[in-house]
Amino acid sequence: MFDPWYSIIHSAKCLPFRDTVGLHKLVTLMSAMKVQPALFHDLGGFTGEARESINDSPGYGSGYLPPEAHAYANMQYFVALLTRAQVADFCIYCI
């Protein structure tokens, strides 16, 4: 079975939140997948894996490096875009 979720999450973490073109392409991809029941019948797998990724938040004094903090900010922005586009509801996780 094809599981694209970690690839999408990884891409969202790597794309800077200022790169609105790249992140909007990911949102468009997720929107297109959502309307294809043969490819995408349940958001449960994605939302669970995304929440786990969000739980890896960088904490003060925990030794996180700037790239890890940037990846967290990028992921926060991505889930906010997904929420706004009504692809998935992450309103309790978005900053």
N, C-alpha and C positions, 0 to 999 in steps of 0.2 A: 504494500500500500504506500502511496506517495504521501509524504508528510512534509509540506513546505514551510511549516510554521517557524521552525528555528532559523531557516534561511531568511525568512522575511524579518524576523526579530533581529537577527544579526545585521541585516542590511539597514534596518531602521537605526540601530545603534551606531553604525558606521557613518551614516549620512548626517552631516551637521544640521542642526535645527534651522540654521540660516539658509540651508539649501532647500528652499521650499519646492523647487521643481522636482528634485529627487524624491522627497517624502510624499509629495502629492501623487507621484507616479505609483508609489507603493499603495497609497490609499485607493487609487483608481484600480490597481490590480486586485486589492481586497474586495472592492465593490463589485468588480466583474466576477470574481470567484463566488461571492455571496449569492448572486442571482443564478448560478449554474448548479442546480441540485445534483447533477451527476458528479460534479467535481467537488462540491462543497455543500454538504448537507447539514453540518453542525459547526457552529463557532466555538463549541465547548473546548475543543483541543487547542485552538489558538488562544482563547481568553485565559485558559489555565496556564499555558506556557508564558504568555505575556505577563500575567500577574507574578509568576515566579521570577521573571526577569526584572520586574519593577521592585520586587522585594530585595534585590541586590543593590539597594540604595547605598551610596557612599556616605559613611558617617564621619563626623568630625573626629580626628585623632585615630582613625582606624587604619591609617597607612594607605589610603586610596591615592592613586596618582591622578593627575589632571585628565589623561585620556579616559579613565574610568568614570570620572565625574562628567565629562562631556558625553560619554555613551549614555549615562543615566538621563541627562538633560535631553538628548536626542530622542530617547525612548519615550520620555514624558510627553514631548511635543508630538510624536507620532500617535500615541494613544489619544491625545487630545484631538488630533485631526480625525482619527477614526470615530471618536465620539461625536464630533461636530457633523461628520458626514453620515451619521447614523448607521455605520457599518457594524460597530460594536459599542457597548455602553461601558465606558471606563470612567464615568463622571466621579466616582468616589476615589479614583486613583490619580486623576490628573491634577497637576498643580494649578 
